[in-house]
């Protein structure tokens, strides 16, 4: 069996893989859509404390994820000579072993596939996460060999929360149990057993050691704790023949090892190849699905340290469901959320994962999502969600929402001292660098106008004349007030207005006033805004959060944690705005804007081979070199660019 080179969308050759400056800054991610994941760099040298072969939630301990199996080193043995394929970083920029030098090729169009060459040995390694449970499979295939070959496998165990670090200690349980073709271990009370098993009989040699001082380079660069000790209980050893495949599984449940090969092949059939820009983002979109039990479905906001947040869930909801032809998932997500929405309206205790549903703009993002669902599933929307929209609009309009204050002019005002009123606010723990946006925020009031008009449309459809008239009066008042308050003589919209204070900062939030479902601005006003945004905010990776001409502009996302958060909202670029930007651009320029749309997306497509392979990072520098930062896969960015790609497809079909 000979190894044949393949032409793939996401392929990295030997010259890139052996260059650690390149390969250590590119990461792969696989998930089971139930909260567990596998994440590491292309050469499998962990550079973040959140990296690991098997990382999973442990509900009995907390609501976070935990690294059980940190690394899994392979060694090829021929003629008594050992060739270790693993790689770890230690103090002084020392790497040991240096298995990356044996990598011939890596690609991840379907599964992460690494090809190693050691002398006459050619070995392939494929990794796949089960979609049914917390299990990762690794398939090794000996493609070529000219003499008897043995493989040795060494597990590096952590058993810790993803944001913590561990060190050698006397509390860890070093005991293990023999199970079918492998062993199980549990290092600390409260954790599940970790089952490590193979598809064929294997010998385990108990040889316990702590590997001390392993470093995580990315954390070190970010000024975070970065060094830990990992426990290695021993090693597995087995022979492998030319043409043979063996499968390793790591899980919190025991495997039927006779079924591992079948499970692996069946899992491949469920995967969509990452063979295009769209397919990469479609796969990435699926990874945010989080099903803590069989009845509920949520969206995580990012990886590798993401969680469920109401605002980001509903900002990304249409793109990650309707945008990838999963209207059924939209309904599952909304059905899960309805009880929490109603509990908040009734003033009842909030349970579940949407504890921040009371943040000022969340209801408005929910209504925006429901409008997009109604556009494609009208009958189902009116059957299930029409009354929900009215309940939320009424709750806000009658002044019952504690974080939204209706003013006499119909606009909504927020207080930035109360929770996090908009997406552009950093955590309260970093209040010293807080982006102060208070009073009437432009995006909140654009969304509010849309919500009122949508509720009027629902009233017309349900023949509720009283509600129709009421919503029409309020919406007209809001529209007139919006234009009077936000539109300035320079041809764009103030970012926020608080009493007599107006904020002249040029920010991308005003885009949402152009992309309302019901016209809020005329074409001339919209064109003026688009021209300014294109000139001052557009970058190859998205829109800057602040114009270079504005006070406080800081484009590079670097320095301390506080510095990075400040930059995120004062100059860094966010791809999620591209969906709204391109929608607004086509509204204004129509057919003549189509070729421009293509050019805008080229810079984002380049990111499929950077940072988190096949996905988009949280935030990018607002100036050259436009590097990505933060979580390597971020839901609202993936959703926003999927919106742009679908818009591109729709526009192409129409013209």
Secondary structure, 3 states (H helix, E strand, C coil): CCCCCCCCCCEEEHHHHCCHHHHCCEEEEEECCCCCEEEEECCCCCCCCCCEEEEEECCCCCCCEEEEEEEEEEEEEECCEEEECCEEEECCCEEEEEHHHHEEEEECCCCEEEEEEECCEEEEEEEEECCCCCEEEEEEEEEECCCCEEEEEEEEEEEEECCCCCCCCCCCCCCCEEECCEEEECCCCCCCCEEEEECCCCEEEEEEEEEEEEECHHHHHCCCCCEEEEEEEEEEEEEECCCCEEEEEEECCCCCHHHHHHHHHHHHHCCCCCCCHHHHHHHHHHHCEECCCCCCCEECCEECCCCCCHHHHHHHHHHHCHHHCCHHHHHHHHHHHHHHHHHHHHCCCCCCCCCCCCCCCHHHHHHHHHHHHHHHCHHHHHHHCHHHHHHHHHHHHCCCCCCCEECCCCCEEECCCCCCCCCCCCCHHHHHHCCCCCEEEHHHHHHHHHHHHHHHHHHHHCCCHHHHHHHHHHHHHHHHHHHHHHECCCCCECCEEECCEECCCCCHHHHHHCCCCCCCCCHHHHHHHHHHHHHHCEECCEEECCCCCCCCCCCCCCCCHHHHHHHHCCCCEECCHHHHHHHHHHHHHHHHHHHHHHHHHHHHHHHHHCEECCCCCCEECCCCCCCEECCCEEHHHHHHHHHHHHHHHHHHHHC
